[in-house]
Amino acid sequence: MRWLKIPAAAAGLVALQALGDALVARTGWPLSGSVLGLLMLLGLLCLWGGVPDSLEAVTAPLLNHLMLLLIPSVAAVSMHGALLTRHAAVFAVVSIVATAVTAGLTAWALARLMRRRGP
């Protein structure tokens, strides 16, 4: 029975991304469909009070190899070094603000999940 839950969890992740893409296409929101799908996933995880084992089994290998997803970003930065140098101040401010917002939202979500789980 557990082996049926793992493909269902993977299909759920794909469905959330597709739903996010569809909502962004329909509404024209200035947001990535993938980000909207992740926000919906965060909402579901808050409602569930944690990560189901089947979802953990699907996402653990992806998270273990997360650095592979950053290779295109690093290559783009190295290719556009002159542009980055020209706009270094803006890049620094945006990077600091984005990091602070991400850390704050992550801490808030973790605290909320930990409160539901209890000691």
Secondary structure, 3 states (H helix, E strand, C coil): CHHHHHHHHHHHHHHHHHHHHHHHHHHCCCCCHHHHHHHHHHHHHHHHCCCCHHHHHHHHHHHHCHHHHHHHHHHHHHHCHHHHHHCHHHHHHHHHHHHHHHHHHHHHHHHHHHHHHCC
